[in-house]
Amino acid sequence: MAGSTVRKARLQDAANIFELVNSLAGDGTLLRRNYAEICENVRDFHVAESEGGVFLGCGALHLYGPHLAEVRSIVMKPEAKGKGVGGMLLKALLKEAEDHGVQAVCLFTRIPDFFFKYGFRVTMDRAALPDKIYKDCQKCPRLHACDEVAMVRGPIPKVAVLGPSKIKQQELVPLQIAFTGTTH
Ligand SMILES: CC(C)(COP(=O)(O)OP(=O)(O)OC[C@H]1O[C@@H](n2cnc3c(N)ncnc32)[C@H](O)[C@@H]1OP(=O)(O)O)[C@@H](O)C(=O)NCCC(=O)NCCS
């Protein structure tokens, strides 16, 4: 879409994000997000907007740690789909992961073909992503009837920071050094 841009979200975008994400939560396309959660995590989001500044879509990158990030809540308004802007959003999220030194990015989706184009591959073993399962799946009503595929870009992480398999707190700093080569 000519002139469209992607930028980091601001708190003023939270209402648009809330409305668009939840418009696709009813059929399970996206996880439902409450308004407070979106405000609290608004710094995870990028938004796409038209040349005139009209909100077109959004997507979020959740950081679990230096070993793993997740693309969440990526969605375009219906009238803005198919014009290359969703791809721009996804690239901005992947660039953000790269800027944080995170090589492994995961997501669960019903439209793997879109994500194949950006280097994601399907992983049959969801247990390989315990952070994601602990964060969202355990409390999801579709836990035992999930129709999404798990996808990963980059290496499958060997550690987790949530749930029973989480690593000990004192191991987190060495973990960051190992993954990103930096302590800050
Ligand atoms: C998925 C979504 C964000 C893509 O945004 P978009 O602006 O329509 O995508 P783009 O126009 O940037 O398409 C980029 C490429 O992906 C392809 N693509 C777009 N949607 C696709 C889909 N559903 N399945 C397969 N390929 C798709 C396009 O054909 C294009 O390919 P090309 O570069 O070879 O031409 C958008 O369709 C959407 O909001 N879908 C509903 C919400 C959703 O399902 N989100 C994913 C949850 S995990």
The ligand as a Gaussian input file, in Angstrom:
#p B3LYP/6-31G(d) Opt

LIG

0 1
 C       -1.849000     -12.563000       7.973000
 C       -1.961000     -11.079000       7.654000
 C       -1.436000     -10.254000       8.840000
 C       -1.108000     -10.801000       6.394000
 O       -1.144000      -9.416000       6.132000
 P       -1.249000      -8.882000       4.630000
 O       -1.015000      -7.418000       4.638000
 O       -2.520000      -9.363000       4.041000
 O       -0.031000      -9.642000       3.963000
 P        0.886000      -9.112000       2.762000
 O        0.021000      -8.436000       1.756000
 O        2.013000      -8.327000       3.323000
 O        1.440000     -10.470000       2.157000
 C        2.803000     -10.797000       2.167000
 C        2.936000     -12.125000       1.462000
 O        2.241000     -13.138000       2.203000
 C        1.217000     -13.734000       1.413000
 N        0.050000     -13.960000       2.272000
 C       -0.720000     -13.032000       2.851000
 N       -1.685000     -13.622000       3.580000
 C       -1.509000     -14.953000       3.430000
 C       -2.197000     -16.088000       3.924000
 N       -3.269000     -15.985000       4.711000
 N       -1.737000     -17.306000       3.588000
 C       -0.646000     -17.443000       2.781000
 N        0.046000     -16.395000       2.255000
 C       -0.390000     -15.170000       2.604000
 C        0.937000     -12.730000       0.305000
 O        0.430000     -13.353000      -0.842000
 C        2.307000     -12.131000       0.074000
 O        3.076000     -13.004000      -0.719000
 P        4.043000     -12.437000      -1.871000
 O        5.086000     -11.615000      -1.144000
 O        4.607000     -13.674000      -2.503000
 O        3.194000     -11.613000      -2.756000
 C       -3.413000     -10.676000       7.327000
 O       -3.892000     -11.442000       6.262000
 C       -4.370000     -10.815000       8.495000
 O       -4.611000      -9.857000       9.218000
 N       -4.965000     -12.018000       8.686000
 C       -5.911000     -12.247000       9.773000
 C       -5.221000     -12.358000      11.112000
 C       -4.296000     -13.568000      11.162000
 O       -4.638000     -14.651000      10.751000
 N       -3.112000     -13.332000      11.729000
 C       -2.129000     -14.370000      11.922000
 C       -2.301000     -14.950000      13.267000
 S       -0.984000     -16.071000      13.673000

